Amino acid sequence: MRNAVLVALLIACQSSKPVSTTPTLPAPKPGPMPAPAAPITATQQFDAWLKAFNTGDGPTIEANFKQQFATDVEWPPIEVIIGFREETGGFDVIKPEETTPTKYVVIVKGREDQTFARATIQVDASPPNRIRGFNILAMPPPPEFAPPPLTEAEALKALRAEIEKRVAADQFSGAVLIAKDGKTIFAEAYGFADREKKVANTLDTRFRIGSMNKMFTAVATLQLVQAGKIKLDDPIGKYLKNYPNQEVATKVTIHHLLSHTGGTGDIFGPDFEKKRLELKTHDDYLKLYGSRALAHEPGTKFAYSNYGFVLAGAIIEAVTKKTYYDAVKVNVFAKAKMTKTSSPPEDANEAGRSIGYMRENRKAPWKPNVDTLPYRGTAAGGGDSTVKDLLAFANALTSKKLLDAKHLELLTTSKMKPEWPMKYAYGMTLQEIRGAKCFGHGGGAPGMNGELTICDSGYTVAVLSNLDPPAAGRIAEYALARLPMKAK
């Protein structure tokens, strides 16, 4: 739930000020002038950042950010950056694409996974040439590094070998399902749902899915749009009548919530940690965060917002007069024949639900994630599902059983401006894989990771794991990189 978009939007740091392209020189003063500071190019700044990042040492990385980045640049919390370094193992430079004194674009590859990414760094033209803009975005492997073309049978054989290798290294535990044109062609489960009791994972094991709930929330919202009960450009205050912050209530629309463009902020942080087990309903979250001001003007930028989807859940409740959980059960899960997907309280003794296992680093032992879990999942994430149910959801969606063609297109069409470093629709991330257009969503938090990708080539890939990210993500990525994708 917390790191759900790191695969697509790995790191994005941006100042509110434009990058200076013309040096600003000090006014001349009488007497001898001190020697001007030597300029630092964008390439040099990136090399220094990469050296610090690759150490994996928190204080070193944090000191680097403070020294290199302009003071008004927003960068992710240091624990997110450390987690990102842990997932990738660091990066190696593959090849530069653009090099100027103030801008450097370079392709990098994760040292311990198959991730290729394009890094773009921009620096001020004036010494000390601090970093003004920086992002790393996942990308398909460059042609010269792409896996060789495989048949479907060869791809599945390679996938099985890769999974078994990761299971043997204690890097994967979970379930994997691949379908072609709605029919299962690969389905396997690995590892333990309960390590202490040696309960094996199966294809019916329920795994916590983190932010994958956002797909269900977006579909349930568009069902209300399709039924004429709400409008996407309606302000949230039309439905949340007593919302405390009136600027949020009047400026933020349902469109903004579903596209992460509303400036509504996150739910994680000190307040959440203090009240983690007291936040039992969507209304509890609104009471805690409802007075908070906008983080940015709605519609001006993409900023992943779990709270925005909590608000969407609250609107579903206000319109349907049902709890969010009952609304999605009736309107999404039942219609898709998803029989093992829900968001029960974490203290409920749910049969078939796996225990999530987390660790501080890859050398530390696995331990249950119970002390990190909320009281219950929300419209933003935290429910549980099976790979079979995720396929049922994909099939119901693509066969127009959940939304008509018009609203399915609306659900899966990018809402991002061309200059924004992300492809996101409504509760769906978007990507193109060797000509095939794909949509879906991932989810990740300590002890849980999941990925669902639905492609117009006919392939659907669902992977769930009860280990830390990127346990499921790496398997899904490996499969998608090798299946013989071709748009219909």
Order of alpha helices (4+ residues) and beta strands (2+ residues): beta-alpha-alpha-alpha-beta-beta-beta-beta-alpha-beta-beta-beta-beta-beta-alpha-alpha-alpha-alpha-alpha-alpha-alpha-beta-beta-beta-alpha-alpha-beta-beta-beta-beta-alpha
